[in-house]
Amino acid sequence: MASQLLPLELIDKCVGSKIWVVMKGEKGMLHLLEAIMSVQLTQTLCTEFSGTLMGFDDYVNMVLEDVTEFDYSGNHTKLSKILLNGNNICMARLRLSSECNH
Amino acid sequence: MENGIASQGEGRDPSGFLSEIIGSSVTVKLNSGVVYKGELQSVDGYMNIALEKTEEHVNGVKKRSYGDAFVRGNNVMYISAD
């Protein structure tokens, strides 16, 4: 039987690598806009971060370096080094090398 | 377990990063999108934050300034070193 990989071990494997982090959507605004426009907007209303994972803790608060923030209005913001609150993180994954040209 | 602990060092894990940026100028973004820029006085385990010489920015526009400001940790999306 293959040895089990715990969720935090998976994140630990990403330390030093470029990752994508997707935050939880803004529910209140989402429902309002969905009602007005009668469309599904889940994808576009999440803030996302791309950067190099330097470290994290048990709450999955993350230290990221060379960060680009993509907010739901389409703006990009460059940040050198941040501590991202784990409370609102929805999903994180490794960035593919083909995506590393931002 | 090697979670996080293996990567501990200067400014690498969250607590190391926080001790590194205490006293320097930071940007704090809240989940609402409001941004506070100021000198980081202190942070605790809840990410409650005390800032000095604080500027409040809403939609990228400077709205107000405060000498001292306390931000309750549950509202914080990120703390960025400037």
Backbone of each chain as ProteinMPNN parsed JSONL, in Angstrom:
{"seq_chain_A": "MASQLLPLELIDKCVGSKIWVVMKGEKGMLHLLEAIMSVQLTQTLCTEFSGTLMGFDDYVNMVLEDVTEFDYSGNHTKLSKILLNGNNICMARLRLSSECNH", "coords_chain_A": {"N_chain_A": [[0.837, -1.202, 0.0], [0.493, 2.191, -0.824], [2.273, 4.813, 0.823], [0.654, 7.154, 2.935], [-0.007, 10.539, 2.094], [-0.106, 13.345, 3.954], [-2.281, 16.264, 4.133], [-0.91, 18.672, 4.963], [1.686, 17.887, 4.556], [1.799, 17.79, 1.853], [1.687, 20.506, 1.246], [4.047, 21.236, 2.455], [5.85, 20.11, 0.722], [5.763, 21.921, -1.287], [7.217, 24.081, -0.492], [9.462, 26.597, -1.324], [8.827, 26.515, -3.945], [7.002, 27.86, -6.801], [3.679, 28.851, -6.311], [0.084, 28.807, -6.728], [-2.526, 30.502, -5.152], [-5.847, 30.374, -4.235], [-8.345, 32.379, -3.009], [-11.197, 32.427, -0.763], [-14.392, 33.246, -2.133], [-16.171, 36.41, -2.32], [-18.97, 36.327, -0.693], [-21.335, 37.882, -0.2], [-21.28, 39.98, -2.093], [-21.14, 38.425, -4.333], [-23.645, 37.083, -4.487], [-25.31, 39.252, -4.824], [-24.447, 40.348, -7.296], [-24.888, 38.138, -8.921], [-27.616, 37.963, -8.789], [-28.369, 40.368, -10.018], [-27.238, 40.158, -12.596], [-27.926, 37.678, -13.44], [-26.072, 35.499, -13.818], [-23.439, 33.015, -13.402], [-20.882, 33.702, -11.284], [-18.813, 32.819, -9.78], [-16.147, 32.075, -10.429], [-14.87, 34.466, -11.16], [-14.878, 36.11, -8.962], [-13.046, 35.568, -6.998], [-10.178, 36.394, -5.148], [-6.812, 35.929, -6.168], [-3.526, 34.63, -5.596], [-0.165, 34.56, -6.666], [2.982, 33.216, -6.168], [6.255, 32.607, -4.618], [6.427, 30.038, -2.307], [7.531, 30.458, 0.891], [7.254, 29.585, 3.495], [5.056, 28.14, 6.026], [2.411, 27.747, 8.508], [0.639, 25.828, 11.073], [-1.967, 26.718, 10.736], [-2.078, 27.131, 8.109], [-1.353, 29.683, 7.387], [0.541, 31.624, 5.173], [3.856, 32.425, 4.081], [4.769, 34.315, 1.404], [6.779, 35.049, -1.455], [7.842, 37.431, -3.973], [5.262, 38.175, -5.139], [2.247, 38.162, -7.022], [-0.814, 39.715, -6.956], [-4.066, 38.957, -7.896], [-6.932, 40.539, -8.267], [-10.583, 40.466, -8.137], [-11.513, 42.354, -9.841], [-9.82, 42.371, -11.898], [-7.381, 43.589, -11.62], [-3.797, 43.644, -11.299], [-1.444, 43.303, -8.739], [1.81, 43.834, -7.641], [3.771, 42.424, -5.099], [6.402, 42.33, -2.743], [7.025, 40.651, -0.48], [4.898, 38.742, 1.507], [2.708, 38.008, 4.316], [0.252, 35.767, 4.221], [-3.005, 35.454, 5.358], [-4.284, 32.441, 6.561], [-6.925, 31.931, 6.946], [-8.796, 32.561, 4.947], [-8.066, 31.131, 2.772], [-8.779, 29.126, 0.017], [-7.902, 27.211, -1.879], [-4.814, 25.765, -2.931], [-2.153, 25.362, -5.24], [0.641, 23.903, -7.05], [2.465, 25.953, -9.33], [2.489, 25.525, -12.818], [5.296, 25.15, -15.013], [4.846, 26.362, -17.419], [3.239, 28.461, -16.777], [4.73, 30.353, -15.577], [5.438, 32.882, -16.53], [4.445, 35.348, -15.825]], "CA_chain_A": [[0.0, 0.0, 0.0], [1.28, 3.431, -0.919], [2.232, 5.574, 2.075], [-0.312, 8.238, 2.843], [0.555, 11.881, 2.131], [-1.026, 14.223, 4.678], [-2.473, 17.547, 3.45], [0.149, 19.648, 5.236], [2.925, 17.391, 3.941], [1.71, 18.202, 0.449], [2.077, 21.917, 1.199], [5.47, 21.293, 2.805], [6.599, 19.764, -0.499], [5.732, 23.082, -2.181], [8.08, 25.15, 0.023], [10.537, 26.92, -2.256], [8.302, 26.488, -5.318], [5.954, 28.825, -7.147], [2.339, 28.279, -6.141], [-1.126, 29.598, -6.922], [-3.441, 30.399, -4.023], [-7.166, 30.924, -4.531], [-9.034, 32.745, -1.772], [-12.653, 32.27, -0.765], [-15.077, 34.337, -2.819], [-16.939, 37.346, -1.514], [-20.314, 35.79, -0.861], [-22.376, 38.895, -0.249], [-21.19, 40.644, -3.373], [-21.41, 37.418, -5.346], [-25.079, 36.861, -4.62], [-25.88, 40.483, -5.341], [-24.146, 40.436, -8.722], [-25.548, 37.037, -9.614], [-29.026, 38.313, -8.876], [-28.538, 41.447, -10.986], [-26.825, 39.789, -13.95], [-28.347, 36.284, -13.631], [-24.994, 34.628, -14.316], [-22.59, 32.389, -12.4], [-19.678, 34.532, -11.27], [-17.908, 32.271, -8.769], [-14.769, 32.059, -10.901], [-14.252, 35.775, -11.316], [-14.925, 36.926, -7.756], [-12.05, 35.129, -6.03], [-8.833, 36.936, -5.227], [-5.807, 34.876, -6.307], [-2.143, 35.036, -5.392], [0.859, 33.713, -7.246], [4.269, 33.59, -5.59], [7.088, 31.516, -4.122], [6.1, 29.697, -0.921], [8.728, 30.428, 1.737], [6.946, 28.818, 4.698], [3.653, 28.175, 6.449], [2.238, 27.191, 9.848], [-0.448, 24.844, 11.201], [-3.212, 27.318, 10.25], [-1.818, 27.369, 6.697], [-0.886, 31.021, 7.056], [1.672, 31.384, 4.269], [4.771, 33.497, 3.691], [4.993, 34.242, -0.041], [7.727, 36.035, -1.979], [7.628, 37.796, -5.386], [3.849, 37.859, -5.251], [1.304, 38.935, -7.825], [-2.19, 39.558, -6.489], [-5.057, 39.16, -8.953], [-8.233, 40.687, -7.608], [-11.679, 40.063, -9.02], [-11.801, 43.376, -10.855], [-8.857, 42.188, -12.976], [-6.135, 44.309, -11.356], [-2.631, 42.913, -10.818], [-0.601, 44.057, -7.821], [3.06, 43.149, -7.292], [4.149, 42.564, -3.697], [7.679, 41.627, -2.613], [6.942, 39.543, 0.484], [3.679, 38.9, 2.299], [2.149, 36.947, 5.152], [-1.139, 35.601, 3.798], [-3.833, 34.84, 6.39], [-4.795, 31.156, 6.094], [-8.352, 31.837, 7.222], [-9.619, 32.717, 3.751], [-7.524, 30.369, 1.649], [-9.687, 28.071, -0.435], [-7.178, 26.157, -2.574], [-3.461, 26.11, -3.358], [-1.527, 24.338, -6.076], [1.898, 24.269, -7.681], [2.34, 26.566, -10.659], [3.17, 24.817, -13.891], [6.37, 25.979, -15.554], [4.308, 27.132, -18.541], [2.512, 29.621, -16.269], [5.65, 31.174, -14.793], [5.946, 34.027, -17.284], [3.801, 36.587, -15.391]], "C_chain_A": [[0.873, 1.252, 0.0], [1.176, 4.202, 0.389], [1.378, 6.82, 1.872], [0.39, 9.592, 2.945], [-0.463, 12.802, 2.793], [-1.14, 15.564, 3.963], [-1.342, 18.547, 3.695], [1.507, 19.19, 4.697], [2.973, 17.79, 2.47], [2.149, 19.661, 0.305], [3.567, 22.059, 1.501], [6.345, 20.982, 1.594], [6.692, 20.963, -1.445], [6.641, 24.204, -1.704], [9.256, 25.344, -0.935], [10.069, 26.953, -3.699], [7.27, 27.586, -5.527], [4.599, 28.171, -6.985], [1.266, 29.312, -6.49], [-1.974, 29.431, -5.678], [-4.75, 31.078, -4.399], [-7.872, 31.172, -3.208], [-10.525, 32.453, -1.901], [-13.294, 33.468, -1.453], [-15.81, 35.233, -1.845], [-18.406, 37.03, -1.681], [-21.384, 36.865, -1.041], [-22.442, 39.552, -1.608], [-21.572, 39.689, -4.499], [-22.909, 37.258, -5.578], [-25.768, 38.084, -5.217], [-25.687, 40.563, -6.851], [-24.842, 39.338, -9.509], [-27.021, 37.341, -9.813], [-29.258, 39.35, -9.965], [-28.309, 40.942, -12.412], [-27.304, 38.401, -14.352], [-27.285, 35.437, -14.335], [-24.222, 34.06, -13.135], [-21.229, 33.093, -12.413], [-18.602, 33.998, -10.333], [-16.437, 32.406, -9.176], [-14.112, 33.438, -10.82], [-14.203, 36.576, -10.022], [-13.967, 36.458, -6.66], [-10.762, 35.899, -6.25], [-7.863, 35.767, -5.347], [-4.426, 35.454, -6.109], [-1.237, 34.038, -6.083], [2.181, 34.152, -6.644], [5.03, 32.375, -5.116], [6.777, 31.273, -2.657], [7.385, 29.582, -0.114], [8.497, 29.598, 2.999], [5.479, 28.932, 5.04], [3.587, 27.627, 7.864], [1.019, 26.268, 9.877], [-1.793, 25.387, 10.736], [-3.173, 27.53, 8.735], [-1.766, 28.866, 6.374], [0.382, 30.829, 6.237], [2.541, 32.621, 4.12], [5.08, 33.295, 2.21], [5.932, 35.355, -0.479], [7.463, 36.244, -3.469], [6.193, 37.498, -5.804], [3.158, 38.749, -6.288], [-0.087, 38.638, -7.288], [-3.118, 39.85, -7.656], [-6.397, 39.337, -8.269], [-9.349, 40.511, -8.642], [-12.078, 41.14, -10.007], [-10.759, 43.327, -11.973], [-7.544, 42.917, -12.77], [-5.031, 43.356, -10.888], [-1.872, 43.819, -9.867], [0.629, 43.227, -7.496], [3.394, 43.447, -5.837], [5.428, 41.759, -3.488], [7.576, 40.434, -1.685], [5.737, 39.755, 1.379], [3.46, 37.72, 3.243], [0.672, 36.879, 4.823], [-1.896, 34.863, 4.892], [-4.478, 33.553, 5.846], [-6.302, 31.019, 6.179], [-9.215, 31.832, 5.959], [-9.069, 32.001, 2.528], [-8.487, 29.243, 1.306], [-8.871, 26.906, -1.005], [-5.783, 26.66, -2.939], [-2.922, 24.988, -4.227], [-0.202, 24.846, -6.638], [1.625, 24.952, -9.007], [3.086, 25.73, -11.669], [4.215, 25.743, -14.483], [5.88, 26.836, -16.709], [3.567, 28.375, -18.09], [3.438, 30.647, -15.629], [6.194, 32.362, -15.561], [5.231, 35.321, -16.93], [4.825, 37.537, -14.801]], "O_chain_A": [[1.857, 1.346, 0.733], [0.109, 4.242, 1.0], [1.377, 7.443, 0.811], [1.275, 9.775, 3.781], [-1.553, 13.016, 2.261], [-0.212, 15.972, 3.264], [-0.867, 19.195, 2.762], [2.375, 20.015, 4.414], [4.034, 18.084, 1.919], [2.879, 20.015, -0.621], [4.263, 22.878, 0.9], [7.443, 21.521, 1.455], [7.58, 21.023, -2.296], [6.829, 25.185, -2.423], [9.944, 24.393, -1.305], [10.815, 27.368, -4.586], [6.74, 28.161, -4.576], [4.384, 27.059, -7.467], [1.52, 30.515, -6.536], [-2.127, 28.311, -5.192], [-4.754, 32.23, -4.832], [-7.982, 30.267, -2.38], [-11.044, 32.258, -3.0], [-12.785, 34.585, -1.359], [-16.042, 34.866, -0.693], [-19.023, 37.407, -2.677], [-22.233, 36.765, -1.926], [-23.512, 39.672, -2.206], [-22.224, 40.068, -5.473], [-23.382, 37.293, -6.714], [-26.696, 37.958, -6.016], [-26.636, 40.813, -7.595], [-25.325, 39.564, -10.618], [-27.605, 37.028, -10.851], [-30.208, 39.246, -10.742], [-29.079, 41.252, -13.322], [-27.105, 37.99, -15.495], [-27.569, 34.752, -15.318], [-24.331, 34.553, -12.012], [-20.52, 33.081, -13.419], [-17.587, 34.659, -10.117], [-15.593, 32.8, -8.371], [-12.943, 33.557, -10.455], [-13.553, 37.62, -9.975], [-14.069, 36.905, -5.517], [-10.301, 36.048, -7.381], [-8.055, 34.732, -4.709], [-4.178, 36.621, -6.412], [-1.498, 32.835, -6.089], [2.475, 35.347, -6.613], [4.535, 31.25, -5.192], [6.854, 32.195, -1.846], [8.227, 28.726, -0.388], [9.427, 28.979, 3.516], [4.743, 29.711, 4.435], [4.577, 27.103, 8.376], [0.438, 25.963, 8.836], [-2.677, 24.608, 10.378], [-4.126, 28.048, 8.152], [-2.082, 29.282, 5.26], [1.208, 29.975, 6.559], [2.029, 33.738, 4.042], [5.586, 32.247, 1.807], [5.889, 36.464, 0.055], [6.933, 35.363, -4.147], [5.94, 36.687, -6.695], [3.457, 39.937, -6.404], [-0.495, 37.482, -7.176], [-2.976, 40.871, -8.329], [-6.947, 38.372, -7.739], [-9.101, 40.42, -9.844], [-12.88, 40.896, -10.908], [-10.801, 44.143, -12.894], [-6.675, 42.879, -13.641], [-5.294, 42.389, -10.173], [-1.677, 44.997, -10.167], [0.518, 42.059, -7.121], [3.308, 44.594, -5.398], [5.544, 40.64, -3.987], [7.985, 39.329, -2.041], [5.569, 40.832, 1.95], [3.942, 36.61, 3.017], [-0.079, 37.813, 5.106], [-1.49, 33.779, 5.31], [-5.133, 33.573, 4.804], [-6.893, 30.122, 5.577], [-10.25, 31.168, 5.916], [-9.523, 32.217, 1.405], [-8.947, 28.506, 2.178], [-9.114, 25.75, -0.66], [-5.599, 27.843, -3.223], [-3.197, 23.813, -3.986], [0.045, 26.051, -6.695], [0.689, 24.597, -9.723], [4.199, 25.274, -11.404], [4.057, 26.963, -14.465], [6.424, 27.911, -16.961], [3.287, 29.256, -18.903], [2.981, 31.7, -15.186], [7.303, 32.815, -15.28], [5.378, 36.31, -17.648], [4.474, 38.638, -14.377]]}, "seq_chain_B": "MENGIASQGEGRDPSGFLSEIIGSSVTVKLNSGVVYKGELQSVDGYMNIALEKTEEHVNGVKKRSYGDAFVRGNNVMYISAD", "coords_chain_B": {"N_chain_B": [[7.455, 15.8, 13.1], [7.94, 17.42, 9.967], [6.632, 19.634, 9.104], [6.634, 22.917, 8.175], [8.444, 23.45, 10.272], [10.834, 22.452, 9.365], [11.437, 24.335, 7.508], [12.005, 26.524, 8.937], [13.562, 29.614, 9.798], [15.334, 32.678, 9.142], [12.811, 34.849, 8.579], [11.309, 33.053, 7.088], [9.246, 31.228, 7.861], [5.869, 31.952, 9.097], [6.02, 33.212, 11.758], [8.7, 33.94, 11.909], [8.894, 35.707, 9.763], [7.215, 37.757, 10.649], [8.593, 38.738, 12.934], [10.748, 39.735, 11.626], [9.74, 41.933, 10.201], [8.733, 43.706, 12.065], [8.422, 47.018, 13.129], [9.074, 48.071, 10.677], [7.888, 49.601, 7.574], [4.683, 48.753, 6.445], [2.096, 47.169, 4.433], [-1.239, 46.53, 4.991], [-3.79, 44.494, 4.008], [-7.273, 44.213, 4.098], [-10.027, 41.841, 4.19], [-12.185, 43.131, 3.139], [-11.096, 44.698, 1.226], [-10.11, 47.152, 1.866], [-7.182, 49.06, 2.517], [-4.483, 49.41, 4.748], [-1.718, 51.377, 5.408], [1.31, 51.634, 7.128], [3.601, 52.007, 9.96], [4.649, 49.032, 11.352], [3.814, 48.168, 14.522], [3.244, 46.081, 16.327], [2.291, 42.572, 16.324], [0.054, 39.855, 16.999], [-0.716, 36.374, 17.774], [-3.257, 36.086, 16.7], [-3.186, 37.594, 14.513], [-3.94, 40.152, 15.069], [-3.244, 43.583, 14.787], [-1.083, 46.314, 15.449], [-0.632, 49.525, 14.29], [1.401, 52.349, 13.403], [1.397, 55.816, 12.423], [-0.622, 55.665, 10.386], [-2.169, 55.166, 7.227], [-5.268, 55.171, 5.58], [-6.565, 53.49, 2.863], [-9.016, 53.418, 0.413], [-10.291, 51.708, -2.28], [-7.882, 52.319, -3.576], [-7.596, 54.996, -3.094], [-6.464, 57.492, -0.92], [-7.972, 57.886, 2.166], [-8.093, 58.596, 4.938], [-6.032, 59.444, 7.799], [-4.33, 58.066, 10.609], [-2.851, 58.331, 13.844], [-2.245, 56.202, 15.603], [-3.297, 52.876, 15.073], [-5.468, 50.125, 15.503], [-5.929, 46.925, 14.212], [-8.257, 44.401, 13.961], [-7.547, 40.956, 13.951], [-9.115, 39.045, 12.523], [-10.059, 40.244, 10.246], [-7.972, 40.53, 8.516], [-6.434, 40.088, 5.398], [-3.845, 39.99, 4.166], [-0.447, 40.737, 5.24], [1.943, 42.867, 4.068], [5.365, 43.385, 3.439], [6.81, 46.489, 2.742]], "CA_chain_B": [[6.953, 16.244, 11.8], [8.774, 18.467, 9.384], [5.783, 20.715, 8.61], [6.997, 24.278, 8.541], [9.601, 23.506, 11.153], [12.014, 22.219, 8.54], [11.732, 25.534, 6.729], [12.193, 27.665, 9.839], [14.779, 30.383, 9.582], [15.063, 34.107, 9.08], [11.75, 35.345, 7.717], [10.765, 32.047, 6.165], [7.93, 30.822, 8.35], [5.099, 33.147, 9.472], [6.495, 33.955, 12.934], [9.996, 34.534, 11.565], [8.628, 36.845, 8.884], [6.65, 38.841, 11.461], [9.637, 39.368, 13.754], [11.631, 40.435, 10.697], [9.176, 43.186, 9.683], [8.305, 44.602, 13.145], [9.1, 48.305, 13.112], [9.234, 48.604, 9.326], [6.627, 50.068, 7.01], [3.963, 47.615, 5.879], [0.758, 47.34, 3.886], [-2.153, 45.505, 5.485], [-5.032, 44.489, 3.243], [-8.367, 43.508, 4.756], [-10.881, 41.08, 3.285], [-13.097, 44.068, 2.488], [-10.374, 45.409, 0.185], [-9.511, 48.362, 2.433], [-5.751, 48.884, 2.746], [-3.854, 50.281, 5.746], [-0.27, 51.447, 5.299], [1.891, 52.275, 8.303], [4.728, 51.316, 10.594], [4.146, 47.904, 12.135], [4.254, 48.242, 15.909], [3.217, 44.727, 16.879], [1.305, 41.602, 15.837], [-0.028, 38.685, 17.874], [-1.058, 35.11, 17.135], [-4.528, 36.212, 15.98], [-2.92, 38.582, 13.468], [-4.279, 41.506, 15.491], [-2.114, 44.405, 14.349], [-1.006, 47.715, 15.857], [0.117, 50.311, 13.308], [1.672, 53.764, 13.684], [1.402, 56.675, 11.222], [-1.42, 54.836, 9.487], [-2.995, 55.754, 6.16], [-6.352, 54.285, 5.142], [-6.833, 53.614, 1.426], [-10.2, 52.709, -0.065], [-10.235, 51.679, -3.749], [-6.653, 52.95, -4.021], [-7.597, 56.425, -2.787], [-6.217, 57.742, 0.501], [-9.172, 58.462, 2.764], [-7.872, 59.156, 6.27], [-4.813, 58.978, 8.457], [-4.431, 57.885, 12.056], [-1.561, 58.214, 14.523], [-2.166, 54.804, 16.005], [-4.483, 52.132, 14.653], [-5.535, 48.705, 15.824], [-6.725, 46.168, 13.253], [-8.566, 43.083, 14.504], [-6.917, 39.971, 13.069], [-10.001, 38.25, 11.666], [-10.313, 40.989, 9.009], [-6.74, 40.693, 7.734], [-6.152, 39.155, 4.311], [-2.395, 39.797, 4.198], [0.481, 41.785, 5.669], [3.012, 42.906, 3.081], [6.508, 44.254, 3.714], [6.941, 47.432, 1.616]], "C_chain_B": [[7.756, 17.426, 11.261], [7.964, 19.647, 8.883], [6.255, 22.081, 9.087], [8.282, 24.346, 9.317], [10.898, 23.337, 10.363], [12.427, 23.484, 7.808], [11.943, 26.748, 7.619], [13.534, 28.335, 9.582], [14.384, 31.817, 9.432], [13.97, 34.435, 8.068], [11.118, 34.335, 6.795], [9.385, 31.58, 6.6], [7.204, 32.057, 8.878], [5.646, 33.908, 10.683], [7.847, 34.613, 12.672], [9.836, 35.768, 10.701], [8.125, 38.025, 9.703], [7.722, 39.522, 12.293], [10.6, 40.163, 12.883], [11.083, 41.811, 10.314], [8.637, 44.113, 10.771], [9.124, 45.892, 13.067], [9.272, 48.886, 11.721], [7.872, 48.994, 8.753], [5.971, 48.941, 6.213], [2.645, 48.057, 5.246], [-0.099, 46.195, 4.407], [-3.426, 45.586, 4.664], [-6.077, 43.667, 3.977], [-9.196, 42.75, 3.718], [-11.857, 41.98, 2.539], [-12.43, 44.808, 1.335], [-9.732, 46.694, 0.662], [-8.054, 48.072, 2.792], [-5.274, 49.88, 3.802], [-2.351, 50.217, 5.565], [0.271, 52.164, 6.527], [3.09, 51.518, 8.817], [4.178, 50.25, 11.526], [4.726, 47.949, 13.542], [4.319, 46.843, 16.513], [2.122, 43.887, 16.228], [1.219, 40.501, 16.878], [-0.492, 37.466, 17.074], [-2.376, 35.125, 16.387], [-4.383, 37.095, 14.749], [-3.591, 39.919, 13.78], [-3.035, 42.356, 15.256], [-2.21, 45.799, 14.959], [-0.103, 48.445, 14.877], [0.308, 51.737, 13.813], [1.689, 54.516, 12.365], [0.625, 56.005, 10.09], [-2.173, 55.665, 8.454], [-4.024, 54.724, 5.726], [-6.635, 54.536, 3.667], [-8.055, 52.785, 1.056], [-10.245, 52.84, -1.585], [-9.017, 52.443, -4.275], [-6.558, 54.433, -3.717], [-7.401, 56.618, -1.289], [-7.403, 58.481, 1.113], [-8.885, 59.197, 4.058], [-6.495, 58.782, 6.747], [-5.008, 58.975, 9.97], [-3.02, 57.809, 12.635], [-1.298, 56.775, 14.9], [-3.426, 54.099, 15.537], [-4.351, 50.673, 15.056], [-6.414, 48.024, 14.788], [-6.981, 44.789, 13.84], [-8.226, 42.006, 13.475], [-7.846, 39.244, 12.12], [-10.297, 38.938, 10.342], [-9.134, 40.996, 8.043], [-6.648, 39.642, 6.633], [-4.653, 38.92, 4.224], [-1.674, 40.989, 4.798], [1.645, 41.743, 4.696], [4.112, 43.84, 3.542], [6.683, 45.175, 2.519], [8.363, 47.45, 1.06]], "O_chain_B": [[8.185, 18.304, 12.008], [8.525, 20.573, 8.297], [6.266, 22.352, 10.288], [9.125, 25.204, 9.056], [11.911, 23.978, 10.645], [13.606, 23.691, 7.519], [12.048, 27.872, 7.127], [14.508, 27.688, 9.196], [13.209, 32.152, 9.581], [14.171, 34.317, 6.859], [10.462, 34.705, 5.822], [8.458, 31.541, 5.792], [7.829, 33.096, 9.089], [5.727, 35.135, 10.641], [8.109, 35.714, 13.155], [10.548, 36.757, 10.877], [8.548, 39.161, 9.487], [7.765, 40.751, 12.358], [11.197, 41.14, 13.335], [11.853, 42.752, 10.121], [8.134, 45.193, 10.46], [10.349, 45.861, 12.955], [9.583, 50.069, 11.583], [6.835, 48.749, 9.369], [6.62, 48.266, 5.413], [2.153, 49.159, 5.488], [0.27, 45.028, 4.28], [-4.076, 46.631, 4.626], [-5.799, 42.556, 4.426], [-9.076, 42.993, 2.517], [-12.307, 41.645, 1.444], [-13.108, 45.47, 0.549], [-8.904, 47.274, -0.04], [-7.724, 46.999, 3.297], [-5.625, 51.059, 3.75], [-1.767, 49.133, 5.566], [-0.264, 53.2, 6.922], [3.542, 50.539, 8.224], [3.343, 50.533, 12.385], [5.93, 47.796, 13.748], [5.315, 46.465, 17.13], [1.163, 44.412, 15.663], [2.199, 40.231, 17.572], [-0.64, 37.528, 15.854], [-2.606, 34.275, 15.527], [-5.352, 37.317, 14.024], [-3.796, 40.734, 12.881], [-1.912, 41.91, 15.493], [-3.285, 46.397, 14.986], [1.04, 48.047, 14.652], [-0.521, 52.262, 14.556], [1.96, 53.936, 11.314], [1.141, 55.806, 8.99], [-2.735, 56.716, 8.761], [-3.702, 53.552, 5.526], [-6.913, 55.667, 3.268], [-8.118, 51.592, 1.353], [-10.238, 53.95, -2.117], [-9.102, 53.13, -5.293], [-5.555, 55.069, -4.042], [-8.084, 55.987, -0.481], [-7.79, 59.553, 0.65], [-9.378, 60.306, 4.262], [-5.851, 57.903, 6.174], [-5.755, 59.783, 10.522], [-2.107, 57.287, 11.997], [-0.261, 56.203, 14.561], [-4.514, 54.672, 15.6], [-3.281, 50.072, 14.964], [-7.521, 48.486, 14.511], [-6.036, 44.077, 14.182], [-8.563, 42.12, 12.297], [-7.433, 38.86, 11.026], [-10.745, 38.283, 9.4], [-9.268, 41.414, 6.893], [-6.769, 38.447, 6.899], [-4.216, 37.77, 4.21], [-2.208, 42.097, 4.86], [2.268, 40.696, 4.517], [3.841, 44.957, 3.984], [6.703, 44.701, 1.383], [8.647, 48.185, 0.114]]}, "name": "protein", "num_of_chains": 2, "seq": "MASQLLPLELIDKCVGSKIWVVMKGEKGMLHLLEAIMSVQLTQTLCTEFSGTLMGFDDYVNMVLEDVTEFDYSGNHTKLSKILLNGNNICMARLRLSSECNHMENGIASQGEGRDPSGFLSEIIGSSVTVKLNSGVVYKGELQSVDGYMNIALEKTEEHVNGVKKRSYGDAFVRGNNVMYISAD"}
